[in-house]
Amino acid sequence: MQGTGLLSLLIWLPIVGGVLTMALGDGRAVAARWVALATSVATFIASIPLYTGFNTATASFQFIEKLPWIRQFNAEYYLGVDGISLPLILLTTFMTMPVVIAAWTVIEKRPAQYFAAFLMLEGLMIGVFAALDSLLFYFFWEAMLIPMFLIIGVWGGPRRVYATLKFFLYTFLGSVFMLVALIYMYLKAGEYSIAGFQALPLSLLEQRWIFLAFLAAFAVKVPMWPVHTWLPDAHVEAPTGGSVILAAIMLKMGGYGLLRFSLPMTPDASRELDWLVIGLSLIAVIYIGFVALAQTDMKKLIAYSSIAHMGFVTLGAFVAFDIQANTGNLAGAALGLNGAIVQMVSHGLISGALFLCIGVMYDRLHSREISDYGGVINVMPKFAALMVLFALANAGLPGTSGFVGEFLVILSAFKASFWYAALAATTLILGAAYTLWLVKRVIFGPVGNAHVAEMKDLNGREMLVLGVLAVAVLLLGVWPAPLINVMESSVQHLLQQMVISKIPVG
């Protein structure tokens, strides 16, 4: 399907809206807020035709746009979506709206620039998911670091400079290896097209080096153990909106990169080194789960929880090789890939909602320490009901979106190895342990102190934001079919790419 400029609209509308918001300045902060809200809502509405007009019967890229970009390098402004990128674009446009609404009266320092940074970041993140030219992908991938760098560095907490520099250095240095791999494949293929790279024959040695280069870039973004240490610092120091977008969208780019680049471009090396990714994923699920249990800061607890839950994404993607080797059956492998993508979308909703909940409490008490709370349900019953719902979804309660992705990945892991499934399933115990520990200490019990007793329940704006996210979490939990149907053809096509060797014959 040829595009009508829809993807370009989704990329550039928020960027232009961000420039306009910034131009209004703090002297017209009210107007800047309304422009930011109108832009985020318009971008979400404009993204809906991607879903309604999407043909689920084909794995081909749709809404394609193709224009010359850098002729000397044969690089193109090449955009399109398939069943893997579409859900993540919709997640991006959806989650930007609550970030804007949640910060409506909270951000007093340079509000126009704050909203502008998020709008520009939204456009750049959509560009990452829509790019079909690898150099264009890399451009968006690196450019989105700039607004997030500023969001943490300007509006963050006391250690914001340390956190933002650590975030930038980790993600930027990892991406350098990806750039080297892309240049190497360009020199062999003569183009930067992602489809061209996926079809490029490569020896096993070449694939190994390219796979490791991609892993260095994408593992940092997921983030996988042991390159995860930047995330808790970034979350703790970031403002609420920064934590929401970081957890809900930016972490998904690592998983997306593995699905779009590593698996189809280096299938033989991915099969050979799947044990490495599976091992790191299981360490994330188990070890980081125990680390989350030891946290006293609410944001840090949810940050470590995110690392553990993202381990399911990488596990679901790579157990496919073991399933195919053991059974020759791609159906079980498809479960893992479906579970990985569902987990990305679900985690985006749940983690975003939990960080917004923490933001609500922080705005009232100006503390994230669990010990400072207690008995919140006595003074904020509406908030407590929603917080408990999101916490249970984070623990994988059936009927919520948190259950669907984890269940599919564990089922797929079981087809690969009983021990993979048994180890992965420990997240159901650990996730429940640290989540219920948080809920018990913060929400239930007698009122912790006099300041908690003075806290007010949700206002209309906060109720709207958390209520919409609650509906999304429950809807995806009881009716995941609309999401899975969109992914099905693309997942089957990816599986075919994964099982066909790219090693040249003869």
C-alpha positions, 0 to 999 in steps of 0.5 A: 500500500502506497502512503498518503504522507500519513507517516510523515504527518505523524513524525513532523506534526509533533515536531512542528507543534513542539517548535510552535510551543517553544516559540510561544515561550513561558510568557504565554505558558497557558497558550503553550500548554493548549498547543501542546495538548492539541498537537498530542491529541491531533497526532493520536487521532491522525495515527488511528487510520494506520490501524483502520486502514491496515491490511492484516492479510499481508506481511508487506510494509504499508503506508510506504513513502519513499524520497531521495535523501542523501544521494551520495550514500544512496540513502532514502527517506523511506517510511512504512509500517508492518504488524510489528511497528504499527502497535508501537507507533500507536503506543507512542501517540497514545502515551504522549497525551497523558504525559502532557495532561499530567504535567499541566500545572505541575511543571512551573519551570520553563513549561513551554520548553518542557512540553516542546521537548516531549512533542519533538521526542514523540515525532523522533520516536515515531520516526524510529518505528517507521524508518525503512532505511537504516541510516534514517533509522539511525538518525532518528535513533540518535536524535531522540537522545537530545530531547530526553537528555534535556528533559532529565537534565533540566527538569530532573532531580538533584542528581540529574546531571549525573543521571543524564550524562550516564544515560547519554553515554551508555546509549550513545556508545552502544549505538556506535557499534550499530553504526559500524555494522550498518556501514559495513553492510552498506559497503557490501549492499550498496544501499541502506535499505533495511529490506536490502540488508535483510536479503544480504548474504553474509558468512557466519563470521560476518554475522557474528560480528554484526550480531554482537554490534547490534546487541551492544546497541539494543541491549543497552536500550532494553536494557539487559543485564549487565548494561542496565545500570543507567536506567534506575538513575535516569528514572529516579532523577527524571520528571514524571513525564520523562519516566513515563516515556522512558519506560513506556516507549524508549525501552521498547526500541531495544526490543524492536531493534532486535526484531527488525535488525538482529533476527532477520539480518543475522539469523545464523548468528542469532541461532548460534548465540541465542543461549547468550540472549536467553541467559541474559534474559533469565538473569534479568527476570530473576536477579533483577526481580530480587534487586527490586525487592530490596528497593526503598524508593518507589521509582527505583522499584518500578525501574528494576521491575521494568528491566525484569519485565523487558527480559520477557521480550528478549526471551520470547524473541530468541527461544524461537530458535530452540523451539524450531530446532527441537520440534521443527514447528514454527507455531510454538516459535510464533507464540514467543514472538507474539508474546514479546510484542504484546509484552512490549505494548502491555509494559508500556501501558502498565509502567507508564501508569505506575510512574504516573501514580508515583508522580501523583503521590510525589506532587502531594508529599514530595517524597518517593520513599516507601517508608514515608507513606502508608494508609493512602487508601484512607485519604485517596480511595479513588487513587488507591483503587487505580494504583492497586489495579496497575500494581496487580497488572504489573504482577501479571494478574489474569484479566489484565494486559500484564498476563497475556504477554508473560503467559505467551512467552512462558508457554513458548519457553516451555516448548523450548525447554522446561527449565527456561519456562521454570526459571521465567515463571519465577517472575510470577512469584517475584513480581507479586512479591515486590509489587504487593510489598509496595502496595502493602506499605504505601496503600494499606495500613493506618495512615503513615504520618500527618502529611499523608492524612492531608493528601487529596484524592485525584482531581478530574485531570488525574482521574482522566489520565489514570482512568483511560490507562486503566481501561486500556490495561483491562481491554488488552487483558480480556481482548488481545485479539485486535493486537495479535491479529495485526501482528500475525502476518508480520510475525510469520514472515519474520519466522521465515526469515529466521529459519532460512540461512544467509550463509553463501553457498559454495 
